[in-house]
Amino acid sequence: MKDLLAIFWRLLRAHRWAMIRGGGLSFVVLFMGAALLGLSGWFIVAAAAAGLAGVGAMFDVFRPSALVRFLALGRAAGRYGERLLTHDATLRGLEHLRADILRSFLGASFGRMTRIRGAQALNRLTADVDALDGVSLRLFLPVMAALATHLVVYLGLHWLLGGQIAAWISLGYVLGGGLILSVAARLAAQGATARERASQDFRSALIDMIRARRDLAVYGRLPEQAARVGGAEIRQAAGAQGQDAAERRVGVLLNLLTQGIAAGALGLGVAAVSAGDFAPAFASLGFFAALGLAETLAPLRRLAPDLGRMRMAAHRVRVQIGVPAADPVRPAGGAPVARTGPRVVLERVSIARPGTRLPVVRDLSLTAAQGETVALTAPSGGGKSTVLLALAGLLPVASGEMRLNGTAIATLDEAALRASVVLVPQRSALIAGTLEDNLRLGCETITPEDMQAALRACALERVSVARGGLQMRIGARGEGLSGGEARRVALARAILRRPEVLLLDEPTEGLDQKTAAEVLKGIRDYLLHSTIIMASHRQSEVVFADKTVKIETGI
Ligand SMILES: Nc1ncnc2c1ncn2[C@@H]1O[C@H](COP(=O)(O)OP(=O)(O)OP(=O)(O)O)[C@@H](O)[C@H]1O
């Protein structure tokens, strides 16, 4: 319940007045519905009684019928306004929630970001947020409006018919309805959990299958994965059927409750008439008001089967948005990049990966000057990428110090560091779009001439010219490019930023000797004054570098 309340509070805060006015109108609509039926019942019976008594001509039909019309029209208009306000406020609130979830993904620390699964993130942003529209529309607003209506109707009936009938009707609905709904929610909880799991499994399995379809096909596992997706879909459909059946059962029970309360109200009314407490028309008022109050339960029918799903979604979303933003490697508002001292200095640096006790890199020292190219070497798993990540400010150092132009990288301002240092990891992300879209990802303000020069430097000009130049289409994750071409697009994107320090993780992997040499020379000439530090396995990269530094691994 805490999770659901927290989500309702967020939705309420996003558009407080619209939500409060919508909730108020929900109450008005329910109250007018009960008053309309009660008044109509009283009117018909009172008119008939007046006719039987021979005083029909004296009976005032105008005022009650005007009131009936006012209630009928007011109720219709109120319903329209209530739907408009509550749905609009809820959808806008969900929009804020989605933005908060997205922000929490984007603000995740580097370590967490690498562990986020695309399918899970999509589930949080779509299915979970969709499930939460019911928190205000099917849970809190209808329950609050129903309770307010029962309270006001209780006071009105108490005044008109006495405490016994008023208590029978209002308490009957509040206690009886509450009991039916809470028992039904408890019984439906297991089915709701199973359905929710099936629907999350379905989405995740489907997304995994689409992403890994090539590998699955190669290993002959595509039918197996398709069967997993199909199985989750069948479980999901079965869960939906079960929940529909639960909704129907709740509907039958709530109908029986309404009939029982109305019959009891009529019986109590008849007894009161026999005892001479009030006229027969008043007995019908209680009976019809009891029938009219059935409307307070109508929006809650779907609540029991949906509650489990809403609870789970609310919990997951709360956990997601409650995750603190990135544990910063550098404090906010750090130092600017200075212009003194050697470009890059590492002094007895040790670096550990999160979750591991032993440092991956131990006591590494190096100095790299402006315009110098340094090759870092170590066996596979020896910590080359780890050093580059730390230099890019994405991993903290366990001991020692890393300095850029004389200032410790750990104290640098985030924006200043990003403007000065660019890292090209082993696997870079390419987006679906044109070659230009992918190059602009690194720097918005570049001109077509800049892009052509960078493409030339990375030996990509010929490839792009043959396929539409900057408008060449690239598929999702670099689809349509060879591995070496995708790598070169990532390199071109990085050098377009003209960083002071360029960090390259195995830059010529996947390139033949000739192209590799051409690319390394092209990059060096394009960034004459930049310091280039590269993680290298290949002899051609080591030979190209001005100096080589061997990493002593701690593992
Ligand atoms: N996210 C991570 N969490 C924990 N340990 C990691 C993580 N990534 C890599 N490691 C470990 O850190 C060590 C160094 O990895 P790193 O990627 O820096 O090596 P590398 O020299 O670049 O290797 P390669 O040449 O194969 O790319 C390895 O033992 C690796 O298993």
The ligand as an ORCA input file, in Angstrom:
! r2SCAN-3c Opt
* xyz 0 1
  N      32.487     -4.421    -15.276
  C      33.433     -5.173    -14.691
  N      33.291     -5.546    -13.418
  C      34.228     -6.296    -12.799
  N      35.344     -6.724    -13.420
  C      35.530     -6.382    -14.701
  C      34.571     -5.605    -15.400
  N      35.004     -5.434    -16.667
  C      36.194     -6.086    -16.753
  N      36.491     -6.645    -15.575
  C      37.695     -7.412    -15.261
  O      38.788     -6.508    -15.131
  C      39.955     -7.097    -15.643
  C      40.618     -6.162    -16.652
  O      39.725     -6.009    -17.745
  P      40.073     -5.049    -18.939
  O      38.884     -5.008    -19.813
  O      40.599     -3.775    -18.399
  O      41.265     -5.837    -19.650
  P      41.935     -5.563    -21.054
  O      43.398     -5.567    -20.819
  O      41.350     -4.372    -21.698
  O      41.472     -6.893    -21.822
  P      41.326     -7.168    -23.401
  O      42.664     -6.973    -24.022
  O      40.882     -8.586    -23.454
  O      40.299     -6.214    -23.889
  C      39.547     -8.441    -16.244
  O      39.903     -9.444    -15.322
  C      38.057     -8.345    -16.380
  O      37.450     -9.616    -16.199
*
